[in-house]
Amino acid sequence: MPALLPRSTPTAAGVSARSIVELLDRLEAESVECHSIMVVRRGHVVAEGWWAPYSAERPHLLYSLTKSFTSIAVGLAIADGLLALDDRLVDVLPDHVPDDVSEQGRRITVHHLLSMTAGHAEDSLEQAWQLEPGDLVKGFLRTPFAAPEGTQHTYDNSTTFILARMVERVTGRDLRELLDERIFQPMGIDHAEWDRVASGAAFGFHGLHLTTEAVAAFGELLLRGGLWHDRQLVPREWVELATSRHIETLQLADGSLDADSTAGYGYQFWMSRDGYRGYGSFEQLCMVYPEQDLVVAVTAGDGPSGATPNAVRECLLPGLDDAGSTRDDEILADRLRQLSFAPVPGSAAPERSVKARLDGSAADSPLPDGTTVTVDPVGGGWRLRLGPLDFEVGHGEWRESSPLGRPVIATGAWQDDTFVAELFVITTPHRVRLAVEAGTAVATWNTVPLTGPNLVLHVQSPLMTRPDVS
């Protein structure tokens, strides 16, 4: 896979390698489960690492970081003269307007959707879907408004879903096709994958899978005002508008670490004290620091909200323009090469097989109660059957299989009388831990996917579901 960005050393780009080591230490101390990190300074990658079995060539689910890409699609439609910020939803999608639409519903514009200021009291997604199971746009308009449009920011997934449908209506192009033709292909990104709603349409607010380098390159595209090499892929005016503060945001009620939560919201971008960022659940991040000529891309499995941006601000930013030494570069490079999850410890016991029934009584079980589980030794590892799913499991190593199209990488071992396996749904933040003992198996997610716990759904490619991601 050809590189999207040139490489350099931290020292050559005016970055202290020690500050990046400090950043890695802080993320570990803050219990951020990193899957990858890429630091780009002055247009060059100065540090990059993947925690095995995650790797450079694999795309990773971005969750709501997808919203920032949808914002760019809106900007393209506006630049083409096909859409305007003051265009009303009811005029662009008239066939999705309920007969009893409110006066406020009639006034909702592209600007309100982009800035998430339609006026709902909370994310409308669940209620909209309940009101109109076959039409999320209509359900959005039927969900009662609590504040006048344009006056209050409420994080609302439905707004981005609607924007995606509006872009498709005015351009006559699928959102995926539009971004592929206008952004991804010109940048050299040929591996964008999209999860979809049941109709086959892209979520818009979620579901894009990209490699870490593609996320970092997107940050560079924004940092350069939409210019990629010698091509203006996105109008500079739109990049500046989308990444500017349009509405204040409220302090997070959970008292989390995110000191940027009140920095404001742009057009599907979060503002920060030092720049702006695209953000997805479980710490999928594209952080852009214009004054520092810096982009940091992170994929992860979970972490305290705000821990990663805070760590970048407190560890990495002070190390800019304080280059350190080439010896520091070597120490960092060695650290990055060794990043890894540990294979499951224990013995191979090549003569042992086991058969069990899954106890799926706990909430969010990956598989139904009573699912048959069998483990048979094969070639120094195991063949694991979970109901309709067949996986290869390595001992002291990672083995890959794709029972329904999406790759799963697994490692396992016997620990006394218990067989334990870790199943990484490797293009997502999620993995399943399985323990089999005395005829009973228990399976649990590290973090439950926001599209639901059903493992069968998440190993299908593409994932297709109703738009119920929160």
C-alpha positions as CSV (number, residue, x, y, z in Angstrom):
1,M,0.0,0.0,0.0
2,P,1.7,3.3,-1.1
3,A,2.4,5.9,1.6
4,L,0.0,8.9,1.6
5,L,2.4,11.0,3.6
6,P,6.2,11.4,3.6
7,R,8.3,10.2,6.6
8,S,10.8,12.0,8.8
9,T,12.3,11.7,12.2
10,P,11.1,13.7,15.2
11,T,14.4,15.6,15.4
12,A,14.3,16.6,11.8
13,A,10.7,18.0,12.2
14,G,11.4,19.8,15.4
15,V,9.7,17.4,17.7
16,S,11.1,16.0,20.9
17,A,10.9,12.2,20.7
18,R,10.9,12.2,24.5
19,S,7.6,14.1,24.4
20,I,6.1,11.3,22.3
21,V,7.4,8.7,24.7
22,E,5.8,10.7,27.5
23,L,2.6,10.8,25.5
24,L,2.6,7.0,25.2
25,D,3.3,6.7,28.9
26,R,0.4,9.0,29.8
27,L,-2.1,7.2,27.6
28,E,-1.2,4.0,29.2
29,A,-1.5,5.5,32.7
30,E,-4.9,7.0,31.8
31,S,-6.1,3.5,30.7
32,V,-6.6,4.5,27.0
33,E,-6.6,1.3,25.1
34,C,-4.7,2.5,22.0
35,H,-4.8,0.6,18.8
36,S,-2.7,3.0,16.7
37,I,-1.2,6.4,16.8
38,M,0.3,8.7,14.1
39,V,2.0,12.0,14.7
40,V,2.4,14.4,11.7
41,R,4.5,17.5,11.9
42,R,5.1,19.9,9.1
43,G,3.5,17.5,6.7
44,H,5.8,14.5,7.6
45,V,5.0,11.5,9.7
46,V,7.4,11.6,12.6
47,A,6.0,8.8,14.7
48,E,3.6,5.9,14.0
49,G,2.7,2.7,15.8
50,W,0.1,-0.1,16.0
51,W,-0.5,-2.3,18.9
52,A,-0.4,-5.8,17.4
53,P,-2.6,-7.5,16.2
54,Y,-3.7,-4.1,14.8
55,S,-1.6,-3.0,11.8
56,A,-0.9,-0.3,9.4
57,E,-2.8,-1.7,6.4
58,R,-6.1,-2.4,8.2
59,P,-8.9,0.1,8.2
60,H,-10.5,0.8,11.6
61,L,-14.1,1.8,12.5
62,L,-14.2,5.5,13.2
63,Y,-17.6,5.8,14.7
64,S,-18.6,9.5,14.8
65,L,-15.4,10.7,13.3
66,T,-17.4,9.8,10.2
67,K,-19.4,12.9,10.7
68,S,-16.5,15.2,9.8
69,F,-16.3,13.5,6.4
70,T,-20.0,14.0,5.8
71,S,-19.4,17.7,6.6
72,I,-16.9,17.8,3.8
73,A,-19.4,16.2,1.4
74,V,-21.9,18.9,2.3
75,G,-19.2,21.5,1.6
76,L,-18.6,20.0,-1.9
77,A,-22.4,20.1,-2.6
78,I,-22.4,23.8,-1.5
79,A,-19.3,24.6,-3.6
80,D,-21.0,23.0,-6.6
81,G,-24.0,25.3,-6.2
82,L,-26.4,22.4,-5.4
83,L,-27.0,23.2,-1.7
84,A,-26.9,26.3,0.5
85,L,-26.6,26.8,4.3
86,D,-30.0,28.4,4.4
87,D,-31.7,25.6,2.4
88,R,-34.5,24.1,4.4
89,L,-34.8,20.4,5.1
90,V,-38.5,20.3,4.1
91,D,-37.6,21.8,0.7
92,V,-34.7,19.5,-0.1
93,L,-36.5,16.3,1.1
94,P,-40.2,17.1,0.7
95,D,-41.2,13.4,0.4
96,H,-39.9,12.8,4.0
97,V,-42.0,15.6,5.6
98,P,-44.8,14.4,7.9
99,D,-48.3,15.9,7.3
100,D,-48.3,17.4,10.8
101,V,-44.7,18.9,10.7
102,S,-44.3,21.8,13.2
103,E,-43.5,25.3,12.2
104,Q,-40.1,24.9,13.7
105,G,-39.6,21.7,11.7
106,R,-40.3,23.7,8.6
107,R,-37.5,26.2,9.5
108,I,-34.7,23.7,10.0
109,T,-31.9,24.5,7.6
110,V,-28.6,23.0,6.6
111,H,-26.8,25.3,9.0
112,H,-28.9,24.0,11.9
113,L,-28.2,20.4,11.0
114,L,-24.5,21.0,10.6
115,S,-24.2,22.8,13.9
116,M,-26.6,20.4,15.7
117,T,-28.8,23.3,16.7
118,A,-32.2,22.0,15.5
119,G,-33.6,22.4,19.0
120,H,-34.1,18.9,20.3
121,A,-33.5,18.3,24.1
122,E,-31.3,15.3,23.5
123,D,-30.1,13.0,20.7
124,S,-33.3,12.4,18.7
125,L,-32.1,9.2,17.0
126,E,-33.9,6.6,19.2
127,Q,-37.2,8.5,19.5
128,A,-37.1,9.4,15.8
129,W,-36.7,5.7,14.9
130,Q,-39.5,4.7,17.3
131,L,-41.8,7.3,15.8
132,E,-41.1,6.4,12.2
133,P,-39.4,3.0,11.9
134,G,-39.2,3.3,8.1
135,D,-38.2,6.9,7.8
136,L,-35.6,8.5,10.2
137,V,-35.9,11.9,8.5
138,K,-39.7,12.0,9.1
139,G,-39.1,10.7,12.7
140,F,-36.7,13.5,13.3
141,L,-39.2,16.1,12.2
142,R,-41.9,14.5,14.4
143,T,-39.7,14.5,17.5
144,P,-40.7,17.5,19.7
145,F,-38.4,20.5,19.8
146,A,-37.4,21.9,23.2
147,A,-35.5,25.1,22.2
148,P,-35.7,27.5,19.3
149,E,-33.6,26.5,16.3
150,G,-30.1,27.9,16.3
151,T,-30.0,28.7,20.0
152,Q,-28.7,25.5,21.7
153,H,-26.2,22.7,20.7
154,T,-27.5,19.2,21.3
155,Y,-25.4,16.3,20.0
156,D,-27.8,14.6,17.6
157,N,-26.9,11.8,15.3
158,S,-30.0,12.2,13.2
159,T,-28.8,15.6,11.9
160,T,-25.8,13.9,10.1
161,F,-27.9,11.1,8.7
162,I,-30.2,13.8,7.2
163,L,-27.3,15.8,5.8
164,A,-26.1,12.6,4.1
165,R,-29.5,12.1,2.5
166,M,-29.7,15.8,1.4
167,V,-26.3,15.5,-0.2
168,E,-27.4,12.4,-2.1
169,R,-30.6,14.1,-3.2
170,V,-29.0,17.2,-4.6
171,T,-26.0,15.5,-6.2
172,G,-27.7,12.4,-7.4
173,R,-24.7,10.5,-6.0
174,D,-24.3,8.0,-3.1
175,L,-22.4,9.6,-0.2
176,R,-19.7,6.9,-0.5
177,E,-19.3,7.4,-4.3
178,L,-19.1,11.2,-3.9
179,L,-16.4,11.1,-1.2
180,D,-14.5,8.4,-3.1
181,E,-14.5,10.3,-6.3
182,R,-13.8,13.8,-4.9
183,I,-11.6,13.1,-1.8
184,F,-10.4,9.6,-1.4
185,Q,-9.2,8.7,-4.9
186,P,-7.4,12.0,-5.5
187,M,-5.6,11.5,-2.1
188,G,-4.7,7.9,-2.9
189,I,-7.0,6.3,-0.4
190,D,-8.4,3.2,-2.0
191,H,-9.6,1.3,1.1
192,A,-12.5,3.2,2.6
193,E,-15.2,0.8,3.9
194,W,-18.6,1.8,5.0
195,D,-21.2,0.2,7.3
196,R,-24.7,0.8,6.2
197,V,-28.3,1.0,7.3
198,A,-30.7,-1.7,6.2
199,S,-31.6,0.1,3.0
200,G,-27.9,0.0,1.9
201,A,-27.3,3.7,2.5
202,A,-24.3,4.9,4.5
203,F,-25.1,6.0,8.0
204,G,-23.4,9.4,7.5
205,F,-22.9,9.8,11.2
206,H,-21.0,6.6,11.8
207,G,-19.7,3.6,10.0
208,L,-16.6,4.7,8.0
209,H,-13.5,2.5,8.2
210,L,-10.1,4.0,7.3
211,T,-6.5,3.2,8.1
212,T,-4.7,5.4,10.6
213,E,-2.6,7.0,7.9
214,A,-5.8,7.9,5.9
215,V,-7.2,9.6,9.0
216,A,-3.9,11.5,9.5
217,A,-3.9,12.5,5.8
218,F,-7.5,13.8,6.2
219,G,-6.2,16.0,9.1
220,E,-3.4,17.2,6.8
221,L,-5.9,18.0,4.1
222,L,-7.8,20.2,6.6
223,L,-4.7,21.7,7.9
224,R,-3.7,22.8,4.4
225,G,-7.1,24.4,3.8
226,G,-8.4,21.6,1.5
227,L,-5.2,21.5,-0.7
228,W,-3.7,18.1,-1.5
229,H,-0.4,18.5,-3.2
230,D,-1.3,20.8,-6.1
231,R,-5.1,20.1,-6.1
232,Q,-7.7,22.1,-4.2
233,L,-10.0,19.1,-3.3
234,V,-12.1,21.1,-0.8
235,P,-12.7,24.9,-1.0
236,R,-10.5,26.7,1.6
237,E,-13.6,28.7,2.6
238,W,-15.5,25.6,3.5
239,V,-12.6,24.1,5.6
240,E,-12.4,27.3,7.5
241,L,-16.1,27.6,8.0
242,A,-16.6,23.9,9.0
243,T,-13.7,24.1,11.5
244,S,-14.8,27.3,13.1
245,R,-17.0,27.7,16.3
246,H,-20.6,28.1,15.5
247,I,-22.3,27.4,18.8
248,E,-21.2,27.0,22.4
249,T,-21.2,23.5,24.0
250,L,-22.2,22.5,27.5
251,Q,-19.9,21.0,30.1
252,L,-20.2,17.2,30.1
253,A,-22.5,16.1,32.9
254,D,-20.4,13.1,33.8
255,G,-17.5,15.3,35.1
256,S,-15.1,13.6,32.6
257,L,-11.6,14.7,31.8
258,D,-12.5,16.5,28.6
259,A,-11.5,20.1,29.3
260,D,-12.3,21.0,25.7
261,S,-16.0,20.1,26.1
262,T,-17.0,23.7,26.4
263,A,-14.8,24.9,23.5
264,G,-17.7,24.9,21.1
265,Y,-18.9,23.0,18.0
266,G,-18.4,23.8,14.3
267,Y,-19.9,22.0,11.4
268,Q,-19.6,18.4,12.5
269,F,-16.2,19.2,14.1
270,W,-15.4,19.7,17.8
271,M,-13.5,22.8,18.7
272,S,-10.5,22.6,21.1
273,R,-8.3,25.0,23.0
274,D,-5.6,24.6,20.4
275,G,-7.5,23.8,17.2
276,Y,-10.2,21.3,16.3
277,R,-10.9,17.6,16.0
278,G,-13.1,14.9,14.6
279,Y,-14.1,12.5,17.3
280,G,-15.7,9.1,17.4
281,S,-16.7,6.9,20.3
282,F,-14.0,4.8,22.1
283,E,-11.4,7.5,21.3
284,Q,-11.2,7.5,17.5
285,L,-9.6,10.9,16.9
286,C,-8.2,13.2,14.2
287,M,-6.7,16.2,16.1
288,V,-5.6,19.2,14.2
289,Y,-3.4,22.0,15.7
290,P,-3.0,24.7,13.0
291,E,-0.6,27.0,14.9
292,Q,1.7,24.1,15.6
293,D,1.5,22.6,12.1
294,L,0.6,19.3,13.8
295,V,-1.9,16.4,13.2
296,V,-2.3,13.5,15.6
297,A,-4.5,10.5,14.6
298,V,-5.5,7.8,17.1
299,T,-7.6,4.7,17.0
300,A,-8.5,2.9,20.2
301,G,-10.8,0.5,22.0
302,D,-11.8,2.8,24.9
303,G,-10.6,5.4,27.2
304,P,-11.8,8.2,29.5
305,S,-13.4,11.0,27.5
306,G,-10.8,13.7,26.9
307,A,-7.8,11.7,28.1
308,T,-6.2,11.6,24.7
309,P,-6.5,15.3,23.7
310,N,-5.4,16.3,27.2
311,A,-2.4,14.0,27.0
312,V,-1.4,15.5,23.6
313,R,-1.7,19.0,24.9
314,E,0.2,18.4,28.1
315,C,2.9,16.0,26.8
316,L,3.4,16.5,23.1
317,L,2.8,20.2,22.5
318,P,5.4,21.3,25.0
319,G,7.9,19.1,23.1
320,L,7.5,21.0,19.8
321,D,10.5,23.0,18.6
322,D,12.6,21.2,21.2
323,A,14.0,18.5,19.0
324,G,16.2,16.6,21.4
325,S,18.6,14.1,19.9
326,T,18.8,11.3,17.4
327,R,19.4,8.9,20.2
328,D,15.9,9.9,21.5
329,D,14.5,9.2,18.1
330,E,16.0,5.6,18.2
331,I,14.5,5.0,21.7
332,L,11.1,6.1,20.5
333,A,11.3,4.0,17.3
334,D,12.2,0.9,19.3
335,R,9.3,1.6,21.6
336,L,6.9,1.9,18.7
337,R,8.1,-1.3,17.1
338,Q,7.3,-3.2,20.3
339,L,3.7,-2.1,20.8
340,S,1.4,-5.1,21.2
341,F,-1.4,-6.7,23.1
342,A,-0.2,-9.8,24.9
343,P,-1.4,-13.2,23.5
344,V,-3.5,-15.2,26.0
345,P,-1.1,-16.9,28.4
346,G,-1.3,-20.6,29.1
347,S,-0.5,-23.9,27.5
348,A,-1.3,-25.5,24.2
349,A,-2.5,-28.9,25.5
350,P,-2.7,-30.2,21.9
351,E,-4.6,-33.3,22.9
352,R,-7.5,-31.5,24.6
353,S,-10.8,-30.7,23.0
354,V,-13.9,-29.3,24.7
355,K,-17.6,-28.8,23.9
356,A,-19.9,-26.6,25.8
357,R,-23.1,-24.5,25.8
358,L,-22.9,-20.7,26.0
359,D,-24.3,-19.1,29.0
360,G,-25.8,-16.0,27.3
361,S,-28.0,-14.9,30.1
362,A,-26.0,-11.8,30.9
363,A,-26.9,-8.5,29.2
364,D,-25.0,-7.8,26.0
365,S,-23.9,-11.4,25.5
366,P,-22.3,-11.7,22.0
367,L,-24.2,-14.8,21.2
368,P,-27.6,-16.3,22.3
369,D,-28.0,-18.5,25.4
370,G,-27.4,-22.1,24.6
371,T,-25.1,-21.5,21.5
372,T,-22.9,-24.6,20.9
373,V,-19.2,-24.0,21.5
374,T,-16.5,-26.5,20.4
375,V,-12.8,-26.2,20.6
376,D,-10.6,-28.6,18.7
377,P,-6.8,-28.6,18.4
378,V,-5.5,-27.8,14.9
379,G,-1.9,-27.2,13.8
380,G,-0.6,-25.9,17.1
381,G,-3.7,-23.8,17.7
382,W,-7.4,-24.4,17.6
383,R,-10.5,-24.4,15.5
384,L,-13.2,-22.7,17.5
385,R,-16.9,-23.0,16.5
386,L,-19.4,-20.6,18.0
387,G,-22.7,-21.6,16.7
388,P,-22.6,-20.6,13.0
389,L,-19.2,-19.1,13.2
390,D,-15.8,-20.8,12.6
391,F,-12.6,-19.2,13.8
392,E,-8.9,-20.1,13.8
393,V,-7.2,-19.4,17.1
394,G,-3.4,-19.3,17.6
395,H,-1.3,-20.2,20.6
396,G,1.3,-17.6,21.4
397,E,0.4,-16.0,18.1
398,W,-2.4,-14.4,16.1
399,R,-4.5,-16.3,13.6
400,E,-6.9,-14.8,11.2
401,S,-10.2,-16.0,9.8
402,S,-13.2,-14.4,8.1
403,P,-16.3,-16.6,8.7
404,L,-18.8,-14.0,7.3
405,G,-16.5,-11.6,5.4
406,R,-15.0,-9.4,8.2
407,P,-11.6,-10.5,9.6
408,V,-11.3,-11.7,13.1
409,I,-7.8,-12.3,14.7
410,A,-7.7,-14.7,17.6
411,T,-5.3,-16.0,20.2
412,G,-6.0,-18.5,23.0
413,A,-4.6,-20.9,25.6
414,W,-5.5,-23.4,28.3
415,Q,-5.4,-22.1,31.8
416,D,-5.7,-25.1,34.0
417,D,-9.1,-26.5,33.1
418,T,-10.3,-23.4,31.3
419,F,-9.9,-22.6,27.6
420,V,-9.6,-18.8,27.1
421,A,-9.6,-17.0,23.8
422,E,-9.5,-13.4,22.7
423,L,-11.3,-12.6,19.4
424,F,-10.4,-9.3,17.9
425,V,-12.9,-8.0,15.4
426,I,-9.8,-6.3,14.0
427,T,-11.4,-3.5,11.8
428,T,-13.4,-2.2,14.8
429,P,-12.5,-1.2,18.4
430,H,-14.1,-4.3,19.7
431,R,-13.1,-7.8,20.8
432,V,-14.7,-10.8,22.6
433,R,-13.2,-12.8,25.4
434,L,-14.3,-16.4,25.6
435,A,-13.9,-18.7,28.6
436,V,-14.9,-22.4,28.4
437,E,-14.9,-24.6,31.5
438,A,-16.8,-27.8,32.5
439,G,-19.3,-27.7,29.7
440,T,-20.2,-24.0,30.1
441,A,-18.9,-21.1,28.1
442,V,-19.1,-17.4,28.8
443,A,-18.4,-14.7,26.2
444,T,-18.1,-10.9,26.9
445,W,-17.2,-7.8,24.9
446,N,-14.4,-5.6,26.0
447,T,-16.7,-2.7,25.0
448,V,-20.1,-3.4,23.6
449,P,-20.5,-2.1,20.0
450,L,-22.9,0.7,19.7
451,T,-24.8,-1.1,17.0
452,G,-25.6,-3.9,19.4
453,P,-23.9,-7.0,20.9
454,N,-24.7,-9.6,18.3
455,L,-21.3,-11.0,17.2
456,V,-22.8,-12.5,14.0
457,L,-23.8,-9.0,12.9
458,H,-20.3,-7.6,13.5
459,V,-18.4,-10.2,11.5
460,Q,-20.5,-9.6,8.4
461,S,-19.1,-7.3,5.7
462,P,-20.5,-4.8,5.2
463,L,-22.3,-4.5,8.5
464,M,-25.9,-3.5,7.8
465,T,-28.3,-2.5,10.5
466,R,-30.9,0.1,11.4
467,P,-29.4,3.5,12.4
468,D,-29.4,2.9,16.2
469,V,-25.9,4.1,17.1
470,S,-25.8,6.5,20.0
